[in-house]
Amino acid sequence: MKPTIAIISMGAMGAGVARGLVDGGARVITTLVGRTQASAARAAKAGVEVLQDEAALVAQADYFLSILPPSCAVALAESLLPHIRRAQRKPVFVDCNAVAPQTVLQIAAPFLAESLPFVDAGIVGSPPVPGAAGPRFYASGPGAKQFEELRAFGLDVRPLSDEVGDASALKLSYAGFNKGVQALCSAMILGATRAGVSRALWLELQYSQPELLKLLTGALPKMYAKAYRWDGEMEEIAKFLQPDVGASAIYMGAARFYSDVASDVAAGGHERVEKLNEFIEQKS
């Protein structure tokens, strides 16, 4: 039987996941209330059916996937909960956001208290594209096994446990490696540039850390447009690492760095971006 899957929102990840599910034979629905024209275009390209509002989505959905910037995760769940309570058929609510275990437990609490289906999911990997393997959806919580049924429609769901928080812990641990490394390396590149030793640093990395230099060359140009979302993710990692004050502070610093990059990009003043590009575009 073809499931109906509601997805909010139609950013790069949400639209990519939607496209994969549609191609896998599922029906995907969304609402564009409060969304941009770019979101509308991505939804149309993905073959997603647009409904009037959140209440209409809940009334028709078998699964509800929340794929948002971390700062929006709690508000969406709270706005959907009254509709889910009233629905005759309760959709499986899947929180796919990069939030700390503490945050996802806050989101899950009313669902669990009322025995409403809930999944804590952590997405690891880039937005899916046709013909390539998509991201992994690590899942935990009481609805994880039910969520795994979407493997039949192309979603790479990997259950971890019955405990809400486990999937979010894994997601943030991985993100702390990937995005944390990019923040730390970017900071040192900019420091070396201000000190006038960027060329010497690049040559030393080429000699002693060629794989790291290759990673930065591929990853940093993609980071600039995502920095506005990554600052919130770093704040959630900082929360996850409490009460280790020093470790938590590292990621609060990374959050501030990504916020500064995002502000530069939004204002059209790309000094940090230009300096990072100058560094990674060097040749032997």
C-alpha positions, 0 to 999 in steps of 0.5 A: 500500500502506498503511504502518504508522507508529509514533509516540512519543509522544502529546503534542499534536504526536505525536497531531496528526501521528498523526491526520493520517496516519490521516485520510490512510489510514495505519495508526498505532501506538504504545505507552503504556508509561510514558505518562499518561492524557492521552496515552491519550486523545489516542491514542484520539481520533486513531485510533491502535492501541496495542501492548504495547511498543517491540519490538512497534512495531519489528516492525510499523512501516515508519516510526518517528517520534520526537516527544519533548521534546529531553531524551528523544531520545537515550534513545529511540533507544538503547532502540529500536536493539537491537530494530531490529537484530533486526528482519527488516524495518528501519523508517525511523527518523525523529528529529523532535526539536528537537535540535542538529545535534551531538545528532542526529549522536550519535543517528544514528551507530550507525544510519549505521555499520550502514546502518540507515535514518535521517532527521533531521527538523525540525518547523516549525509548530504541531500539525496540526488537521483542516481546516488545513495541518499543520506542515512536516517538513524532512528530511535524511539518507540516508532523506529521500527514502524519508520523503518517500513519506509525503506521499501520506498527508498529511505535508508532508515537504520534503527538504533534503539527504542530510546528517544535521544539516541539518534540525535546523540549520534547525529550531533556526534557526527556533525561535531566532527564534520562541521566542527572541523570546518569551523576550526580549520577556517578559523586557523586559515583566517588567523594565518592570513591575518598574520601573513603566513597563509602560503606557508600554512598551505604548503605545510598542509600539502606536505603533511596533511594532504587529505585534510587540505583536500577535504577543506578544498571540497567542503568550504565552498559549500559551507558559506551558503549553509552557515545560517543553519549551522550556527543553530546546530553548533548551539545544539551540540554545545547543549549536548556536550554539557556539563563539559564546560570546555567542550561545550564552549568550543562549539559555542565558538563555532556557532558564533563563527558560522553566525558571522559568516552568515551575516557576511554573506547576507550583507554582501560583504564576503571578506571571510569567504574571500580569504578562505577561497584565496587559501584553498584555491592556491596551487603548488 
